Amino acid sequence: MNTRTDMSDKITEEFSYEFTDRMGRDFQARVCIDADQLVIHVYYGKYRAGHMFCTIRGDELMLGDIFLENAVELLGVPIRRFVCRLFRLPKPTISFRRNGLGSEIMEFLFETVSNRGIKKIVGQVPVKGVAENPKLLDWYRSMGFSVTPKHDDKLWVAEIRRPINLS
Ligand SMILES: CC(C)(COP(=O)(O)OP(=O)(O)OC[C@H]1O[C@@H](n2cnc3c(N)ncnc32)[C@H](O)[C@@H]1OP(=O)(O)O)[C@@H](O)C(=O)NCCC(=O)NCCS
């Protein structure tokens, strides 16, 4: 683990963590935390697999964005790419969703914030997110969030909230 002090005297903590998904793929999460934010960048070798951005307000962590890539073009296979171009086949891609990585990252977040004075995690779920993935709210529920629907809101479909059990 590393800590550093920036120009505004904010202490920043940086560390990395390894995950394995249900396909047995190994990922590295690079975590950066200061008084105002928590950022996680996730890598699968040379691929950026996704990220999580959160802001911190006192004892509350606001979930900004959690995103895993779904169709990243495969690198380092020029012959396969050539064949695909030649026969007008779709480009070979790789996805990091639906194999438990999102749940692993969320569990890791709970553990990371539980000994940093955070008492609850809150957030809003965008209409667009549920349109793309109708099971998104069920996923948040399965991660222990209470989900309150927001009616008549063009941008947000629900508010989510989860207490953190302090260790
Ligand atoms: C939401 C997200 C982070 C979840 O991560 P993930 O690694 O795909 O989810 P998991 O594999 O941990 O999923 C756990 C469960 O959630 C449900 N689920 C997740 N994505 C689903 C989908 N696209 N369709 C159906 N069910 C889904 C399933 O029940 C799944 O369990 P199962 O695989 O055993 O059936 C990821 O799918 C993502 O980045 N989506 C696009 C961005 C987004 O919507 N972010 C949230 C904005 S608020």
The ligand as an ORCA input file, in Angstrom:
! r2SCAN-3c Opt
* xyz 0 1
  C     -23.864     -3.907    -13.662
  C     -22.514     -4.618    -13.767
  C     -21.437     -3.809    -13.040
  C     -22.677     -5.996    -13.057
  O     -21.457     -6.675    -13.123
  P     -21.394     -8.169    -13.696
  O     -20.030     -8.688    -13.469
  O     -21.917     -8.175    -15.092
  O     -22.466     -8.881    -12.772
  P     -22.335    -10.302    -12.090
  O     -21.792    -11.298    -13.040
  O     -21.666    -10.131    -10.791
  O     -23.904    -10.564    -11.962
  C     -24.514    -11.077    -10.873
  C     -25.997    -11.319    -11.179
  O     -26.672    -10.137    -11.605
  C     -27.616    -10.461    -12.638
  N     -27.173     -9.842    -13.898
  C     -26.116     -9.047    -14.081
  N     -26.075     -8.598    -15.357
  C     -27.130     -9.149    -15.990
  C     -27.632     -9.064    -17.322
  N     -27.017     -8.307    -18.261
  N     -28.732     -9.760    -17.641
  C     -29.318    -10.523    -16.712
  N     -28.891    -10.635    -15.444
  C     -27.825     -9.943    -15.075
  C     -27.627    -11.944    -12.731
  O     -28.578    -12.454    -11.835
  C     -26.243    -12.315    -12.272
  O     -26.161    -13.575    -11.719
  P     -25.910    -14.843    -12.663
  O     -24.784    -14.457    -13.591
  O     -25.562    -15.917    -11.688
  O     -27.203    -15.041    -13.404
  C     -22.094     -4.850    -15.249
  O     -22.988     -5.747    -15.879
  C     -22.028     -3.558    -16.056
  O     -20.993     -2.884    -16.097
  N     -23.127     -3.185    -16.722
  C     -23.163     -1.984    -17.573
  C     -23.046     -0.699    -16.800
  C     -24.135     -0.538    -15.758
  O     -25.305     -0.820    -15.998
  N     -23.720     -0.059    -14.561
  C     -24.609      0.217    -13.476
  C     -25.103      1.641    -13.570
  S     -26.029      2.079    -12.117
*
